Amino acid sequence: MKIEAVRKYALSLPEAAEAPHFDFASFRVRGKIFVTVPPGDEYVHVFLDDDAREQAIELHDEFVEKLFWGRKVLGVRVRLSRANAPVVKKLIHSAWARKAPKALVDA
């Protein structure tokens, strides 16, 4: 999967916007980050809840791994060169839905 496809999908979600986050790109809904892109465009960081994260790692360990922030796990790191596009889109949608207001998700 290419970063351009990630960008296109993330921005297709309601009220999603792209903004810089230090030296990363980020995708946000109403100011809340749901995906970041580290420099190099090889990976995306997707901020999932614990259950979604563990399921994604279990089912797709060939391209999904835990995303650490210090000792804390915040989501998943996805290696785009190995990633399955429909799975990545599902992960991104889950992260967006987690951060978006309930009324927006339900709409």
N, C-alpha and C positions, 0 to 999 in steps of 0.2 A: 504494500500500500504506500502511496506517495503522500507527502505532507499536504500537497494541494488538495487531495481528496478529503483529508481530515479537516482542513480549513473550510472547504466548501460545505461539508456536512455539518460541522459545528455551527457555522454561521447560518445554516438553514433552520436551526431550531429557534423557536419564538424568543424574541428579545435578546438573542445572543449577540455579543460584540467581541471584537478582538482588541486587545490592549497590551502594551508592553508590561512586563513584570520583571524588573531588574534586567538581566540579560536574556530572559526568556520571553517568548510570546505567550499570551494567555487568552483563553476564551472564557467569557463571563456572562452571567445572566443577572441583571440588576446589580452589577458590581461584585458578585460572588464568583470566584474562580471555580470552574469545573474541569478544565484541562489546561496544562501548560506544555510548551514546546521548548526543550532545551536547545541551545545553539547546536547547529549541525544537522538538524531535521532528521536524525536517525531514530529518535524515540519521541513518544508523547507520554505525559504523565496524566493519568486519569484518576480523579478523586472520587472513589467509591466507598460505600459503607463496608463494614467488615464482612458481612455475608456475601455480598456481590464480589468483593475482592477475592475471598477464598474460593468461591465457585469459579471465577475466571482463571485463577492460577491452577486450580485442579484440572479444569477442562482444556486449558490452552497454554500449558507450561512451555511449549516450544517458542512462544513469543510474548508471554505475560509473566512478569515477576513482581514481587513486592516492591513498593516505593517507600523507601525510608527517608525520614526527616530526623536526623540524629538517630535515636533509638526507637522512635515512634513510626509506625507504619500508617501512611496516609491514603494509600490507594495502590494503583498498579503502574508499572512502567511497561510500555508496549514497544517492542522492537518492530518498527514499521516494515523493514525488509522481509521479515518472516510472517507478517500479520495477515490474517484473513479479514478482508474488508468488512463483510457483514458483522463479524464479531466485534470489530473495533467500533463500528457505528453503534451497535447495541450498548457497548460499554460507555461510549460518549453520551448516548441518550440517557442511560441510567445516572451518570454523573450530573448531567444537566437537570434531570428531574429531581435529584437530591437537593440541588441548590436553588431551583426555581420556586417561586411561591406556588402553593397548592392550586390556587385558582388558575394560574397560567398553565400548569401541568394538565389540569382537568379540561381546559378549553380545547 
